[in-house]
């Protein structure tokens, strides 16, 4: 496994450990750097992989969709699935496929505030409707930064 750089407070290894069941078994996992130079270096690493190699890109910063797609394009990786992490990539409870029908289902059927009467529970009660609107909208790709992208070296 190639781990690339750190993703905020967690590493690619932690993310892989949590989500490896939905990815290819022998995939190469990478963190997508925010900087242009780091992304160019990652694209070169991806081009060096054998054709057909499974690749997973992880990004926890705003703009992750654009960066992941650009790195994949530059590295010769054909994307097959994209997921958005809720609430964050490192502390994700749920990975939602970044497709309108899946996002609508999650927003309508799965997102709910906890029934706990704590300060955090009250805050979540107010934030849940906002997150539901964001998950249903096309802007989810921009407003929800955590992303896990699967593909293969073309």
Backbone bond lengths (Angstrom), bond angles and torsions (degrees), N, CA, C in turn:
res aa  C-N    CA-C-N  psi(-1)  N-CA   C-N-CA  omega(-1)  CA-C   N-CA-C  phi
1 X - - - 1.448 - - 1.514 109.22 -
2 X 1.290 116.07 132.03 1.453 121.26 173.32 1.513 107.10 -97.12
3 X 1.311 116.68 129.28 1.456 117.97 -172.82 1.512 113.66 -100.80
4 X 1.300 120.11 -16.62 1.452 119.69 -178.83 1.517 110.96 63.14
5 X 1.290 117.46 -145.61 1.460 121.66 -176.65 1.522 111.86 -96.77
6 X 1.324 115.83 173.43 1.465 121.99 178.21 1.519 110.71 -68.61
7 X 1.312 117.42 147.59 1.450 123.22 174.46 1.517 106.79 -114.30
8 X 1.322 116.22 104.40 1.459 123.72 -177.91 1.522 110.22 45.31
9 X 1.349 118.49 -117.95 1.459 119.59 -175.19 1.519 112.88 -92.45
10 X 1.321 119.15 -3.06 1.452 120.74 -178.50 1.508 110.85 -125.58
11 X 1.275 116.09 164.73 1.458 119.75 -179.37 1.527 109.98 -105.32
12 X 1.308 115.35 166.63 1.457 120.93 177.07 1.521 109.48 -59.90
13 X 1.331 117.56 -34.01 1.467 120.69 179.37 1.527 110.96 -61.73
14 X 1.331 116.95 -40.86 1.471 120.11 178.18 1.525 110.83 -65.45
15 X 1.312 116.47 -41.34 1.458 120.56 -179.77 1.524 109.63 -67.58
16 X 1.325 116.05 -42.29 1.471 119.70 178.64 1.520 110.74 -61.51
17 X 1.321 116.37 -43.73 1.465 120.10 -179.78 1.524 111.08 -57.82
18 X 1.312 116.13 -39.02 1.456 120.79 -177.22 1.528 112.58 -75.65
19 X 1.340 117.60 -37.31 1.457 121.00 -170.53 1.527 114.60 -116.19
20 X 1.328 118.43 11.71 1.458 119.55 -175.32 1.530 113.50 -64.05
21 X 1.314 118.26 -21.31 1.461 119.88 -179.27 1.519 113.21 -68.26
22 X 1.329 117.68 -22.68 1.462 118.77 -179.91 1.526 112.12 -95.29
23 X 1.317 116.72 -5.31 1.464 120.89 -178.73 1.514 111.33 -107.85
24 X 1.314 115.64 168.38 1.462 120.06 175.98 1.531 110.56 -60.96
25 X 1.307 116.99 143.43 1.463 122.14 -173.45 1.528 113.34 -61.10
26 X 1.305 118.93 -41.67 1.468 121.44 -175.95 1.528 111.96 -108.39
27 X 1.313 115.56 36.31 1.466 119.92 -176.91 1.526 111.14 -74.43
28 X 1.318 115.13 153.88 1.462 123.57 172.45 1.528 106.18 -93.34
29 X 1.336 117.65 119.89 1.462 122.43 -177.77 1.524 109.49 -100.90
30 X 1.334 116.26 134.27 1.462 121.97 -178.61 1.525 110.64 -135.61
31 X 1.312 115.70 145.07 1.460 122.19 169.07 1.524 106.80 -91.50
32 X 1.318 116.88 133.66 1.461 121.01 179.31 1.522 108.35 -87.09
33 X 1.330 117.86 117.78 1.466 120.70 179.60 1.530 111.55 -69.87
34 X 1.316 115.58 153.07 1.459 120.79 177.93 1.527 110.44 -76.75
35 X 1.318 117.34 -37.37 1.464 121.70 -176.37 1.520 113.69 -73.20
36 X 1.320 115.32 148.84 1.459 122.28 -178.95 1.523 111.92 -61.28
37 X 1.324 116.64 -43.38 1.470 120.90 -178.99 1.535 110.75 -63.53
38 X 1.331 116.75 -42.63 1.464 120.91 179.00 1.520 111.95 -64.16
39 X 1.318 116.16 -39.52 1.471 119.77 178.41 1.525 111.03 -67.21
40 X 1.323 117.74 -37.63 1.472 120.69 177.54 1.526 110.05 -64.27
41 X 1.337 116.41 -40.74 1.462 120.81 178.27 1.536 110.01 -64.36
42 X 1.333 117.15 -42.34 1.466 120.68 178.86 1.525 110.74 -64.20
43 X 1.323 117.84 -41.66 1.466 120.74 178.18 1.527 110.35 -59.77
44 X 1.334 116.67 -39.01 1.471 120.25 177.56 1.532 110.48 -65.52
45 X 1.342 117.20 -40.39 1.476 120.63 176.74 1.520 110.48 -60.90
46 X 1.323 116.45 -41.31 1.465 120.48 -179.62 1.519 111.10 -65.90
47 X 1.339 117.14 -40.63 1.471 120.20 178.58 1.521 111.63 -63.92
48 X 1.341 117.28 -25.54 1.462 120.96 -179.64 1.534 112.59 -78.94
49 X 1.322 117.91 -13.43 1.465 120.81 178.61 1.517 110.53 -70.42
50 X 1.328 115.74 154.34 1.457 120.20 177.85 1.526 109.40 -67.61
51 X 1.325 116.03 149.55 1.463 121.06 178.88 1.524 109.25 -62.01
52 X 1.308 115.62 137.57 1.461 121.45 -179.46 1.521 113.86 90.29
53 X 1.333 117.98 -8.06 1.470 120.97 -179.72 1.526 110.15 -63.00
54 X 1.325 115.62 136.30 1.464 120.88 177.92 1.531 108.92 -76.13
55 X 1.323 116.01 137.30 1.460 122.34 -176.35 1.521 109.14 -130.77
56 X 1.348 116.14 139.30 1.459 122.15 173.56 1.520 107.13 -127.10
57 X 1.329 116.03 126.10 1.458 122.13 177.63 1.523 108.45 -109.67
58 X 1.334 116.41 134.19 1.459 122.39 179.85 1.522 108.88 -121.90
59 X 1.325 116.31 135.75 1.466 120.94 179.42 1.519 108.36 -146.99
60 X 1.319 117.12 132.26 1.464 121.02 -176.74 1.519 113.52 -114.34
61 X 1.313 117.77 7.36 1.460 121.21 -177.20 1.525 110.87 -102.62
62 X 1.348 116.01 156.66 1.462 119.70 174.31 1.525 109.05 -58.94
63 X 1.310 116.71 142.25 1.453 121.66 -176.26 1.519 112.34 88.17
64 X 1.339 116.98 13.16 1.463 121.09 -175.09 1.526 112.87 -62.13
65 X 1.315 117.80 -35.76 1.463 119.76 -179.05 1.530 110.56 -60.92
66 X 1.309 116.12 -48.96 1.469 121.36 -179.74 1.529 110.77 -61.62
67 X 1.349 116.37 -46.65 1.474 119.67 -178.61 1.525 111.43 -64.45
68 X 1.333 117.61 -45.81 1.467 120.25 -179.08 1.525 111.24 -60.47
69 X 1.316 116.09 -44.40 1.467 119.62 -179.75 1.519 111.77 -66.30
70 X 1.329 117.11 -38.78 1.466 120.19 179.22 1.524 111.18 -66.53
71 X 1.332 116.98 -43.07 1.469 120.48 178.73 1.522 110.05 -64.53
72 X 1.324 116.87 -42.95 1.463 120.30 179.24 1.526 110.54 -61.40
73 X 1.310 116.37 -45.66 1.471 120.78 178.95 1.528 110.57 -60.88
74 X 1.329 117.26 -47.04 1.463 121.78 -179.95 1.519 113.19 -67.24
75 X 1.338 116.67 -27.36 1.458 120.82 -178.84 1.511 114.23 -95.21
76 X 1.332 116.77 2.57 1.465 119.66 179.12 1.516 112.82 71.72
77 X 1.341 116.58 35.13 1.463 121.47 -179.19 1.526 109.04 -106.22
78 X 1.324 116.04 126.81 1.465 121.54 175.42 1.528 107.46 -89.17
79 X 1.326 116.13 120.98 1.456 120.56 -178.68 1.523 110.91 -78.92
80 X 1.333 115.45 140.06 1.461 119.99 178.88 1.527 112.43 -115.85
81 X 1.350 117.40 -36.02 1.473 120.74 179.86 1.515 109.23 -147.43
82 X 1.334 115.40 145.48 1.455 121.44 176.12 1.527 108.46 -128.44
83 X 1.324 116.03 135.72 1.449 121.46 179.49 1.526 110.15 -126.14
84 X 1.323 115.33 145.27 1.453 122.39 173.96 1.526 106.54 -106.82
85 X 1.328 117.21 135.40 1.462 122.22 -178.50 1.525 110.32 -93.47
86 X 1.315 116.01 135.77 1.466 121.78 176.40 1.518 109.15 -122.08
87 X 1.300 121.06 131.04 1.457 126.95 -1.79 1.527 112.93 -82.98
88 X 1.339 118.90 -29.99 1.467 121.97 176.64 1.515 107.87 -137.98
89 X 1.314 116.84 165.89 1.464 120.46 -178.21 1.523 112.04 -65.43
90 X 1.324 117.14 -44.54 1.463 120.42 -176.74 1.532 111.36 -71.69
91 X 1.316 116.82 -37.34 1.471 120.97 -178.16 1.522 111.25 -110.97
92 X 1.308 116.82 35.14 1.463 121.27 -176.39 1.519 111.69 -66.30
93 X 1.295 114.29 135.68 1.454 122.34 173.17 1.522 108.27 -100.47
94 X 1.317 114.68 -25.15 1.451 120.71 -172.94 1.518 109.97 -146.73
95 X 1.328 116.37 135.61 1.460 121.94 169.61 1.516 106.38 -107.85
96 X 1.333 116.26 123.85 1.456 122.42 -177.34 1.516 108.18 -110.76
97 X 1.326 116.74 125.87 1.453 118.37 177.24 1.521 108.40 -61.06
98 X 1.319 116.31 133.14 1.455 121.33 -176.56 1.521 109.80 -79.37
99 X 1.326 114.60 70.83 1.462 123.01 176.45 1.524 106.73 -135.92
100 X 1.321 117.74 142.83 1.469 120.11 -174.80 1.528 114.50 -54.38
101 X 1.315 117.62 -45.38 1.471 119.58 -176.69 1.535 112.07 -66.86
102 X 1.318 117.05 -38.72 1.461 120.87 178.04 1.516 110.64 -67.43
103 X 1.312 116.95 -44.20 1.463 121.37 -179.85 1.526 111.15 -62.88
104 X 1.333 117.07 -40.68 1.474 120.16 177.89 1.526 110.93 -63.26
105 X 1.333 116.52 -42.35 1.463 119.99 179.54 1.533 110.66 -61.28
106 X 1.317 116.49 -46.57 1.461 120.52 179.94 1.526 110.48 -61.57
107 X 1.338 116.49 -44.93 1.464 120.41 -179.06 1.521 111.47 -63.19
108 X 1.316 117.14 -40.51 1.464 120.69 -175.53 1.523 114.14 -83.50
109 X 1.324 117.41 -31.15 1.466 119.85 -170.66 1.528 115.87 -114.55
110 X 1.316 118.22 -25.14 1.459 119.33 -173.09 1.520 115.09 -110.48
111 X 1.329 118.02 -31.65 1.460 120.16 -177.10 1.524 109.85 -78.66
112 X 1.308 115.46 118.92 1.462 121.13 177.98 1.523 108.12 -152.09
113 X 1.325 116.96 144.93 1.463 118.86 178.10 1.530 110.13 -72.84
114 X 1.309 117.03 153.20 1.465 119.31 178.38 1.528 110.13 -69.12
115 X 1.311 117.05 151.73 1.464 120.25 -179.45 1.528 113.21 -82.47
116 X 1.314 116.68 19.04 1.460 122.29 -176.01 1.531 109.45 -87.83
117 X 1.325 116.48 136.83 1.468 121.31 -177.68 1.528 111.79 -93.75
118 X 1.318 116.91 41.56 1.459 120.95 177.16 1.524 108.83 -96.54
119 X 1.316 116.65 173.95 1.462 120.37 177.57 1.524 110.45 -62.56
120 X 1.320 117.07 -40.67 1.467 120.74 178.50 1.525 109.95 -65.59
121 X 1.316 117.41 -42.10 1.458 121.71 178.20 1.514 111.86 -61.20
122 X 1.326 117.13 -40.81 1.465 120.63 177.71 1.534 110.72 -65.54
123 X 1.317 116.44 -41.80 1.465 119.98 178.08 1.530 110.01 -62.34
124 X 1.324 116.47 -42.69 1.464 119.89 179.48 1.525 111.31 -65.74
125 X 1.326 116.81 -31.94 1.463 120.84 177.73 1.538 110.17 -61.94
126 X 1.337 117.03 -36.45 1.462 121.11 179.22 1.533 111.93 -80.90
127 X 1.312 116.43 -31.94 1.464 120.14 -177.07 1.532 113.43 -81.69
128 X 1.324 117.69 -26.46 1.462 120.70 -176.73 1.524 112.82 -58.66
129 X 1.328 120.63 -46.83 1.478 118.73 177.80 1.527 113.03 -60.35
130 X 1.321 116.77 -35.25 1.465 120.05 178.14 1.527 109.53 -66.22
131 X 1.328 116.69 -45.31 1.461 120.96 178.98 1.530 110.68 -63.22
132 X 1.330 117.79 -36.04 1.468 120.64 177.11 1.528 110.92 -62.33
133 X 1.317 117.01 -43.41 1.472 120.91 178.82 1.522 109.69 -63.95
134 X 1.324 117.15 -44.85 1.469 121.45 -179.97 1.529 110.33 -62.39
135 X 1.338 117.60 -44.26 1.467 121.04 -178.61 1.521 111.73 -62.88
136 X 1.342 117.35 -35.35 1.463 121.26 179.34 1.528 112.89 -74.93
137 X 1.311 117.30 -25.31 1.464 120.81 -171.86 1.531 112.30 -86.09
138 X 1.310 115.22 164.09 1.453 120.80 177.15 1.523 111.46 -70.35
139 X 1.323 116.94 -19.64 1.463 120.89 -178.15 1.523 112.68 -76.19
140 X 1.335 118.58 -1.84 1.468 120.47 -179.58 1.526 111.14 -57.15
141 X 1.334 116.34 -32.06 1.463 120.65 179.96 1.518 111.63 -64.03
142 X 1.325 116.99 -26.83 1.458 121.09 -179.30 1.526 111.11 -95.41
143 X 1.332 116.28 -40.45 1.457 120.85 -172.60 1.530 114.05 -83.57
144 X 1.318 118.04 -20.52 1.468 121.25 177.25 1.525 107.56 -108.05
145 X 1.324 117.19 103.49 1.463 119.76 -168.71 1.526 116.44 -74.17
146 X 1.325 118.82 -32.59 1.458 120.24 -174.26 1.514 111.93 -70.86
147 X 1.316 116.58 128.06 1.473 120.40 -175.55 1.512 110.15 -143.88
148 X 1.342 115.81 140.35 1.462 124.20 172.77 1.523 105.99 -125.59
149 X 1.337 116.42 123.20 1.456 122.05 -175.06 1.524 108.98 -119.93
150 X 1.326 116.42 131.82 1.456 122.23 178.59 1.521 109.67 -108.90
151 X 1.321 115.71 143.74 1.447 120.79 177.46 1.517 110.30 -166.63
152 X 1.301 115.11 -171.02 1.472 120.38 176.85 1.522 108.48 -143.05
153 X 1.309 114.84 151.64 1.461 121.33 -179.65 1.508 107.68 -70.05
154 X 1.320 116.38 118.12 1.474 121.72 -176.73 1.519 111.15 -80.00
